[in-house]
Amino acid sequence: MGKHVIVGAGQIGRLLAERLVADGHEVTVVSRSGSGPDGVTKVAASAADEARLTQVTQGADVLYNCANPQYHRWTQDWPPMAAAILGTAQTTGAALTILGNLYPYGQVDGPMTEDLPLAGPGVKAQVRARMWAEALAAHEAGRVRVTELRGSDYYGPGVRDQGHVGDRFFPPLLAGKPATYLHDPSVVRSWTYVHDVAAALVTAGSDERAYGRAWHVPTAAPFSARELADQAAAAAGTSPARIRRLPYWAQDVLGVAVPMMRELKETRYQFSRPFILDSSDFQATFGQRPTPLDEAVAATVSWWQAQLAR
């Protein structure tokens, strides 16, 4: 079994660590708080501290960048963090697997594939595009082995306040009350199940075929937030789903005092019309299929019921 180092103990970092431990690997999780699941070595350190990361990553087979700086601080925090993580991979020889997103594509017509140009609008898209360009350049220069996994907005067990279908969505829904959603709930779009993200990271991190390019996480056929709410209500046996949409003008008012709400304005285009991810390339290459929607919804409802019971 191998040694794996994960930077970030958030919703994906934790799931990834649990999966690697279950597979018998030695796992170290690095986070500012020093948190992490059972069975791993926990290290409290800044993701921008290259010297400390290098020390921790010595002898590792794979280094995963699952860090997630505060949303309103991406332009300040991501560049030094990404540089430190990339530098660590180059120094230690660990393969670098980056958890990316779809922001760099911007608003596109039709399903998104990995060969689209990274020319999305907004500072967040530019930050993520620059991170990948620098990592890919290091790979092409022979200094590191690198890959990036990109998924759409997450749903599933553990997705809470940072998700569009998290704390504001499932708890009220399971109580028979209206779920809160920030956009038009009838718009069909891709949603990526968190356990599929963790599984894809494990695969890509240890398979030489993944290196040198970006991949899309296996993602099920698109569906609307309304469809998700209906399925969740049916799975939970509650009253028919209702969704309360928070108007954009109200979000703008909240954004004056709440940085996270203010920053979300930049990516509203992802929810105003179909936003579709094509993950067929990864599925065909590695044989991994997305979790069926009914199974994912059942697991999500069960997780939330357990949280609420506590």
N, C-alpha and C positions, 0 to 999 in steps of 0.2 A: 504494500500500500504506500501511497505517497504522502508528501507534506504539502499542505495547502494553506495559504495566508489570505484572509479576507479583510479588506479595508472597508469598514462600515458594518454596523450591527442593526440596521433598520429592517424594514419588512422583508426585503429580499436577502440581505446579508445573513439574517438569522435563518431563513428557510434553507439557504444554500449550505450554511454550516451544518444544520441538522441532517441534511441529505448526505453530505460528505462523511460525517461521523457515522451515520448508519451504514455507509459503504466500507467502513473500516479505516478511513484515512485519519492522519494526524492533522488537526485543524487549529489554527490560531486566528482569532478575531481581534482586529485592531479598531478601536473607536475612542473618541475623546473621553467617554464616560467609563470605558473599561468593561462594558457590559457584553453579554453574549449568552447563548444557550448552554445547557449542561453538556459536558463532555468535550469542551474546547478549552484551549489556553486563551485567557482574556488579557489583552494588553491595553492599557490606557495611554494613548499617544495621539498627537495631531497627525492628520493625514498629510500635512505639509512638512513634517519633520523627516526629511529624507535620511538623515543619519540613523534615526531610531528605526524607521521602516526597514532600512537595509540590514540593520542588526537583527531584527525580528525575522526577516525573510531569508536569511542565509540558509542554504540547503533546501529551499522550497522548490517544488516542481511547478507550482502555479501560484500566481498572485492575482487576485480578483479586485478590481476597482468597483465596489458597490457603495462608495461614499455618496452622501446626499447632503450637501451644505444647505443652509437655510435658503429658501427660494428667492428671497429678496437680496441675497448676498452672492449670487452666482458670479457676477463679474469680478468681485473682490476675492472670493475664496477658491473658485475652481482653478484658475491658472496656477497658483503655487501648489495646490494639492495634486493636480494632474501631472505637473512637472516632477514633483517628488516621487509619485508612484511610478511614473515612466522611468525616472532615473534609477529607482530601486530595482526595477526589472532588468535594466541594462547592466547594472553592477552585479546582481546576484545570478543572472542567467535564468530566472524564473520566467515562464511564459506568462504574458500579461493578458488577462481577459477583462474587458471593460464592459460595464453595464451602461449602455447608451439609451437614446430615445429617438423619437421621430421628429423632433423640432427642426433639425437642419434641412429637412425636405421642404418645409413651408407648406403653402396651400397648393395642392396639386389636383389635377383632373385624372380620375381613375385610381386604381389600386397602386399603392406605393411598393416599389421594388428596390432592391439594394443598389441598383445601378443609376438611380436618379441623382442629379447634381445636388450638392449640399449648398443651396442658395436661399434658405429660408429667411424670412424677415425677423427683425428683432434681435436684441442683444443675447438672449438665451440661446437662440439658434446659432448665432455666430460663435458663442463660447463653446458649444458642443462640437460644432464643425471644426473649429481650430484644434480642439483636443484630439479629435480623431486624425486630422491631417498630420499633426506632429507625431502621433504614435505610429501611423502608417509609414511616415518618412523614416522613422527609426527602424522599422521592420525592413523596409526596402534597402536600407543601408547595411543590413545585416547585424544591427546592434541588439535586436530583441525580436522575439516571436510574439505577435500580438493579434488579437481578434476583438471584435466588438459585437455585442448582442443588443438589438433594438426591439422593443416591444411598444405596444400602444398603452393607453392608460390602464392601470391595474385594477383588478377586482379579485376578491377571494378572502380567505381567512387571514387576518392580520392587517388588512388594509383599513386604516382608521382615518384620522383627521386629514392626512395628506391626499386622500383619494376622493375623487368626485362621487364615488358610490361607497362611502365609508360611514363615519359616525352620523352624518346628517341624513343618511339614506336608510340603512338597514334597521337600526334600533326603533325609530318611529314606525317603520313599515311593519315590523314584527309585533308591535304593540297595537296594530290596527289603526294607526294614525297616518297622516300624510307624510311621505318622505320629502325631503328638501333636495332640490336639484338646481344647479346654477344655469342650466341651458334648456333649450327646447327638448323635452323628453321623447319626442317622436322621431328625432333625427337618428338614422341608422349609422352606426360606426363600429370600428373594431375595438374590442376590449381584450386585454391579455390577462390570462389567469396566472396568479402569482406562482403557483406550484410548477407551471410550465416554464416560467422564467428561470426558476432555480434548476430545473432539470436540464434546460438548454445550456445554462452556464457550466454545469458539470460536464456535459458532453463536449462543448466547444473548448473548454479549458484543457482537456486532456487528449484531444484528437488533432493530430498534425494537419488534417485536411481543413481545419477551421482557420488556421493562421493566415494572415496577410490580407484579410478582407472583413467586411461587416456582414452580419446575418440578421434575419428577422426571426424572432422567437415564434415558435409554432402558436398560431392564434386561430381560434374558431371563427366560423362565419359571423359576419357583423350582425349586431342587433341593437335595438334602441334601449334607452334607459327605462322606457315604459314596459318593454318586453321583459327586461330584467326584473322590474318590480312585480309584474304579474306572476312570473315564475317563482319568485321568492315568496310571495304571499301564498301561492298555491302549495309550495313545499312546506311552508310553516303552518298551513291550515288557518290562516287569519282571514279577516275580511278582505274584499277585493281591494287591490292596490290603488292608492291615490298618491299623486305627486304634486307638490307645491313648488312652483318655479319662482326663484328669487330674481326679479327683474334686473336688467343690467344697470338701470339708473340707481337702484338700491345698492347694488354691488359697488358702484362708483362712489356712493356716499360712504359706505363702510370702508372703502379703500383709503379714505383720508386718514383713518386711524389704524387700520389693520393692514400691515405690509403685504401679507400673503394674498389678501383679496385684491389689493391694488395690482400686484404682479400678474394675476391671472388674466387681466385684460389683454395682455399681449398674445395669448394663445386662444382667444375666443373663436378664431376662425376654424379651429379643429372641431368645433361643436355646432357650427352653423349650417353645415351641409355634410354629406357623407364623407367620412374620413376612414379610408379602408386600407388595411395592411395585407400585403401578399407575402405569406411565409412559406410558399411552396418549395422554394429552393432548399431551405434548411430541412424541411420534412423529407424531401426526396433524397438528399445527401446523407442524412443521419438516421432516417427512419423513425423520427420522433413525431408523434401526432398530438394535436392539442386535446386537452381534456374536453369531453362533450359538455355542452352547456348545462344539461340537466344534472350531471354529476357535480360540476363545479358549483352550481347554485345550491344543491343539497348540502355540500360540504361547507359552503359559506354560511348558510342559514344555521346549520348545526353549530358552527363555531360561534356565531353571534349569540345564539341561544345560551350557550355555555357561559359566555362573557356576561350576559345580562343576568343570568341566574346567580352570579357571584355578588 
